[in-house]
Amino acid sequence: MAKRYFQLEEANALLPLLERELIHLQNIKRDFEDKYEELELYKKVFHAKQVSDDSDALFTLECEIEFLQIEASAHLKNFELQGVEVKDIDSGLIDFPSYLHGEEVLLCWKQGEQGISHYHGINEGFAGRKKLT
C-alpha cells in the first residue's frame, strides 16, 4: 500500500471518524488491562492454593484477553488503512504524513484538540511540535 500524504483540510475532515475509532481502542485497552490484572491475580491465587477445579475460569479469562488483542489489532489496522499513525493510545496522539514547504512532515493531532494545529518533522516526536502558520 502506497504511503498517503494529507492536506490539512482532509486530515481535519477525518478527525471525527478517527476520534470514534480511538475511543473504541482506548476502551479495549482499558478492558485488556483490567482483564490482564484479573488474570495475574487469579494465577497467584490459583497457584497459591494449587486448585485445579478453577481452570475453566482461567481459560475463559485467557480467551477474553486474546479476543481483546485481536479486536485492538483490527482497530489499529483501520488507522493504518486510513494512512495515519497512532503514536499513543492513552493520550490520543495521531500523526498524518504530509508535506509542508516541500518538506515531509507529520501533521500532529492530540485528542481533545479542536483540529490539527501542529506538525513536527518525521524524525521528531511530540516534543518537537511546531504551530502551523
N, C-alpha and C positions, 0 to 999 in steps of 0.2 A: 504494500500500500504506500503510495507516494505521500510525502510529508505535506501537510496542509498549512498554508500561511493565511492568517486572518487580517482583514482590515478591522479597524477599531469598531466600526458600526456593526459588522457581522458578529464579532466576538461579543459585544454587548447584547445583541439580539438573542444569543444563545444562553445568556445567563439565567433566565427563568427556568428553562429546561434543565440546565446543569445544576442549578441550586436544588431542584427537586430530587435529582439523582444523587446529589451529595448528601442530602438529608437522609435518604434511604441508606446510603453507605455508612453514614455516621451511626444510624440506629443499628445496623447489622454489626458494626464494630463494637458498640456497647453491649449488644446481646452476646457476641462472641466472648468478650472479656468477662462478662458475668458467668456465662456457662463454663468457661475455662477455669475460673476461680472456683466455681462449684465442683467441677471435676477434680481439681487438685485437692480440695478439702475432702471430697468423697474418697479419693485414693488414700489419703492419710488415715482416715477413719477405717476404711476398708482394710488397709494394711495393718494398722494397729490392732484391730480386733481379729484379724485373719478370718474374716467371714467370707464364705463362698456362696451364700444364697442371695446376695445382692448384685450379682454380676449382670443381671438384666438391666438394672438401673444404670450401672456404669456403662454398659454397652449403649444404652439409649442416649446418655449424655455425649458419648463419643460420636455417635451418629449425628446428633443435633449440631455439634461443633463442626463436623465435616460438612454438613449441609450449609452452615453459615459461611464457611470458607468458599464453597462453590458459588453461593449467592454473591458474596463480595467480589469474587473474581469476575462474575458476569457483569456486575455494575462497573468495575474498573475497565472492563473490555468496552463497555458503552462509551466511557470517556475517551478511550483510545480511538474508537471508531469515529468519534466527532473530531479527532485531531488535536485534542487538548491533553495536558499533563496534570494529573493530580499530584501536587507536591506535598501536601499534608492534609490528611483526612480530618483530624481534630479541629484545626483552625480554619479548614475550608479554603485552602490555598490552591489556586488553579492557574496554570500558565498557558498562554496561547502563542504559538510561534507566529512571528510577524516580521516585517521589515520597517525600519524607521530610518529615514535619511540614507537609504541604500545599505544599511547595516542590519544583519539578522539579530533580532531581539526577542524577548518573551514579554508579551503583554501580561500583566500580573493582576489577578483579582483575588481578594480575600473575602470570604463570606461575611456579610454584614455591610459591605461597601455597596453604595447605590449603583455603581457602574465601574468600568475599568478606567482608572485614572493614573496608573503607574506602569512602568516597564523596568526591565533590567536586562543586562547582557546575558548571552547564553551560558557563559561561564560564571555568572554571578548568581547569588541567591537572593532571598527575600531582603537581606540586609543591604543589598546593593540597589534597592528600588529607587527609581527616579520618577519624579512627577512628569506626566505627559504635558507638553506645552502646546 
